[in-house]
Amino acid sequence: MVINMLKVITRTLFFYFFVAGSYRIMGKREVGQLGIIDLIVSILIAEIVAISIEKTDESILLAILPISVLVILELLLGYISVKSRTFNKIFGGKPTTIISEGKILYKNMVSQRYSLDDLLLELRKKKISSIDEIEYAFLEPNGTLSLFPYKPFKTKNICPLPVIVEGSIQYHNLSFIGKNETWIKNIIAKNNLNLKDIFYAIVKKNHIYIIKKSLN
């Protein structure tokens, strides 16, 4: 029992430094920036290491060999992806346009399973208060969102409040700005819209900004 525990500890320490060295060879990259190939390699290495640590009766070389093959494969594919744009697009993916010329591409969001909450979260991270400040937004293959805003608003301390989110009226925000359901429905009617057709609407300086759902 004690001998097996010592073997597990020894293997754990060995693979810690071995895997750390392997990742140093493959290059630095944050977890949030991993591409598909990087993620597959990471999962396989983790699985191989876990099996080797558990099976102390098997030679450690049975884990070192496949990990070494994966490291070489990662380096080779990385080199090819740099040299071949086509290869990089096929295996690395390509950006998806989420906002174009200030217009949200709803169909693209659905295809990427990217919700409005995800979009708003990224805006808050970049200290952007409203969707209508963004001219273009691209969802990168690694899951990050690249934002290209319009010129910054000149007025300070602007805090636009969403009054409609994905076809649902935000009653708390309406009450906060001194408006009611009748007011918002009248605006919807004036614009010849249905509530279910509105993806996002905000009120800023007594002006309402409406983004319609679009499948284009």
ABEGO torsion letter per residue (X at the ends): XAAAAAAAAAAAAAAAAAAAAAAAAAEBBBAAABBAAAAAAAAAAAAAAAAAAABAABBAAAAAAAAAAAAAAAAAAAAAAAABAAAAAAAAEBBBBABBGGBBBAAAAAAAGBBAAAAAAAAAAAGBABAAABABBBBBAAGBBBBBBBBBBABBGBBBBBABBGGBBBAAAAAAAGBBAAAAAAAAAAAGBBAAABABBBBBGGBBBBBBBBAX
